[in-house]
């Protein structure tokens, strides 16, 4: 069995940003539209506040599918762009953390023929004593 515990160090996005192309865990805050059937129009316009974590990639320059250019932004797997907290955006990234490495390894990514051997090594790994 591999030790699956990981230590996360959160970085305030107002103070420092990751390197371009870095996959990160991003803490996002914003407002989610409320249930209009149970809330008044004024409440629905505001929605409900949220703060959640999503995997994202940080980019110093990103072009959206519509051709818009974004600088120093976080992009999720659906192509949604979020800016660091304090900048003009409906949802912003307050903090970010480097993603942990794959179990039993020192990398974040294994492709192709190396996947099965990496999986086997992780399953065969023994905890550190």
ChimeraX attribute file (.defattr): number of C-alpha atoms within 10 A of each C-alpha:
attribute: neighborCount
match mode: 1-to-1
recipient: residues
	/A:1	12
	/A:2	15
	/A:3	12
	/A:4	10
	/A:5	8
	/A:6	10
	/A:7	7
	/A:8	12
	/A:9	11
	/A:10	14
	/A:11	17
	/A:12	16
	/A:13	20
	/A:14	13
	/A:15	8
	/A:16	11
	/A:17	20
	/A:18	19
	/A:19	12
	/A:20	15
	/A:21	14
	/A:22	15
	/A:23	21
	/A:24	22
	/A:25	22
	/A:26	29
	/A:27	21
	/A:28	21
	/A:29	19
	/A:30	16
	/A:31	14
	/A:32	15
	/A:33	13
	/A:34	17
	/A:35	12
	/A:36	13
	/A:37	8
	/A:38	9
	/A:39	12
	/A:40	11
	/A:41	12
	/A:42	9
	/A:43	14
	/A:44	16
	/A:45	14
	/A:46	12
	/A:47	17
	/A:48	13
	/A:49	11
	/A:50	11
	/A:51	13
	/A:52	12
	/A:53	15
	/A:54	14
	/A:55	17
	/A:56	25
	/A:57	21
	/A:58	26
	/A:59	21
	/A:60	14
	/A:61	13
	/A:62	19
	/A:63	13
	/A:64	12
	/A:65	8
	/A:66	6
	/A:67	8
	/A:68	8
	/A:69	10
	/A:70	17
	/A:71	13
	/A:72	18
	/A:73	21
	/A:74	32
	/A:75	23
	/A:76	16
	/A:77	10
	/A:78	7
	/A:79	14
	/A:80	12
	/A:81	23
	/A:82	24
	/A:83	22
	/A:84	24
	/A:85	18
	/A:86	11
	/A:87	12
	/A:88	10
	/A:89	13
	/A:90	12
	/A:91	20
	/A:92	23
	/A:93	27
	/A:94	20
	/A:95	23
	/A:96	28
	/A:97	20
	/A:98	17
	/A:99	18
	/A:100	17
	/A:101	12
	/A:102	15
	/A:103	20
	/A:104	20
	/A:105	16
	/A:106	9
	/A:107	10
	/A:108	12
	/A:109	10
	/A:110	14
	/A:111	8
	/A:112	6
	/A:113	8
	/A:114	10
	/A:115	12
	/A:116	12
	/A:117	11
	/A:118	17
	/A:119	16
	/A:120	11
	/A:121	15
	/A:122	17
	/A:123	13
	/A:124	12
	/A:125	15
	/A:126	12
	/A:127	10
	/A:128	7
	/A:129	3
